[in-house]
Amino acid sequence: MSLTDDVKKIRNIAIIAHVDHGKTTLVDGLLKQSHTFRDNQAEMNQTLIMDSSDQERERGITITAKITAISYSGYRINIIDTPGHADFSGEVERTLNMADGCLLIVDAQEGPMPQTKFVLAKALANGLKVIVVINKIDKPGSQIESVKDELDNLFLELAVHEDQLHYPVYYAIGRDGKAWSDFPVDITQKKDLSVLFEAIINTIPAPQVDVTKPFQMLITALSYDSFKGKYAIGKISRGQIMAGDSVMLCKLDGTMVKNKIEAVFSSHGLDRFVISKGVAGDIVQLTGIADAKIGETIADSINPEPLPIIEVESPTLQIYLGPNTSPFKGLEGKFNTSRQIGDRLMKELETNVGLRVEEDGIGFRVSGRGELHLGVLIESLRREGYEFEVGRPKVVNKVENNQLLEPIEELIIEIPAEYVGTVQMELGKRRANLVDQFTTANNVSKLVYNLPTRTLLGLRNILLTSTRGTVIMNSLIIGYEKQGLPLAQLRNGVLIAFENGISTPYSLQNAEARGICFVGPAQKVYAGQIVGLNNRSEDMEINICKAKHLTNMRSSSSDGVVQLTPPTILSLEQSLDFIEDDELLEVTPLALRLRKKELDPIKRKRAKN
């Protein structure tokens, strides 16, 4: 590990791309080939070093931006690995201001996708120097020339300055840790990532900062440690900082609070270590400021000047999240009161910049950037032992010039040619506008639609079913339009449990004749719980706890053997897509249960009328 006080020897780069184009895999290669780890250390716990949380490893995506650093040829390279999913673009927005350049990773088969456009627009607007890496060139369906043409058009559309139209292009197989400056004739030749290291050093500029001016740093990320407490992370904009220095915390509301720096830390790989001094241009972690928040400025105590606050795009989806009100409340979770849930949401706001929380009676209205953004939050709370209920996701509209506007998204769908008709029929029901349609070189049909965000709810699961799991969907918000007409009911009615009890095979056999069951035998249910999907459009109450009465028949085969279809178990995201306005999803560490808001059948009928 090596540190440098020479600003010219520091490089700050962000790794940006669409989801699943190989950012994190490439960062892992850079970490390993810079000898940041021992040979056995990187493989000890996980395949992807930077995907540290359980949900990131399970879902195969990056959820939070990670900051690491490596040393190469006497240079210190700070690397910011950003999420590629549009729902976590708030993470990208808040971390790009720390970088002076970026590696734009593009899949050699898929080419630029919606999130590629979003992150590149942000990078170019911030004036970052871009290095393009066309990754996964070993894919059978790779189409290099077509991808390069698409990139040219994208830069032409998004460039802020003429200089940004000239960018270097490299070719890589991130999984194998190989990169080339020219397209290789033989990809099996022995190769490493040295050309990328050289490109970072020679192409990305050193930070343009002044070490002699008073200290100033924007807090871009926070970290926690049971020993040192809160770490304020950011790039030093000017000056330098040492342990024991007095600083001023410039709060978001304009007030200023005096603090003292306890220690200055720097990153190396996944570790942090104490350094004597942090200099302008480097990314450091400061302790001693307990009430620091993202977007606030740590400045010199004598001459404090706040930096501009990070602007993050507004949320698009909102859900109700409140304490559990079902008959099973308190049986499966450790934390179930409104106060406990509220405290946890307030803590989440400190690090999750794309989230908004407002009180709503005994519960809260939680707004985020998409279904996945909210789904990850709900799953995190569930795993921590919280028990609560959530309502149907609703689109966050805005009012301009006395007109109600709703968010519009660009949706790109890739499917085998035989499913084009099925997809077009489903999107026709949702009033989507077909913008473009073409077939790629590997006989995959690509459809581009513009449609309101509200019509996207529940679409992914329907298309996965109707295309036998072959659909690839990606969307990105492109603007706002006047709110359109409401959609017709797209879902059938539900089967509702008639009474509290334990489900029996005999009753479930009868229920199967009326629809699809969501519960199996010997499961506890309560009156008002949704236990299945009806074959018809209306809701139906059904008794699934009734046992077959005994008879005086002595034949061993008189009762027969009940053969049940395995119940359909909905995931968290599928459950959120499924529920309607008069329904809730009960979330506990042990179960997900669908239910009606009003459990009493008489009150439910009155409310409907």
Secondary structure, DSSP 4 states (H G I P E B T S, - for coil): ----S-GGGEEEEEEEESTTSSHHHHHHHHHHHTT-S-TTTTTSS-SSSS--SHHHHHHTS--S-EEEEEEETTEEEEEEE---SGGGHHHHHHHGGG-SEEEEEEETTT-S-HHHHHHHHHHHHTT-EEEEEEE-TTSTT--HHHHHHHHHHHHHHH-SSGGGG---EEEEEGGGTEEESS--S-TTS---SHHHHHHHHHHSPPP--BTTSPPEEE--EEEEETTTEEEEEEEEEESEEETT-EEEEE-TTS-EEEEE--EEEEEETTEEEEESEEETTSEEEEES-TT--TT-EEEESSS--PPPPPP-PPP-EEEEEEE--STTTTSS-SB-SHHHHHHHHHHHHHH-TT-EEEEETTEEEEEESSHHHHHHHHHHHHHTTB-EEE---EE--EEETTEEEEEEEEEEEEEEGGGHHHHHHHHHHTTPEEEEEEE-TTSEEEEEEEEEGGGGTTHHHHHHHHTTT--EEEEEEEEEEE--PPPPP-S--EEEE-SSEE--HHHHHHHHTTEEES--TT-EE-TTBEEEEESSSS-EEE---PPPPP-S---TTSS-----PPPPPP-HHHHHHH--TTEEEEE-SS-EEEEESS--HHHHHHHH-
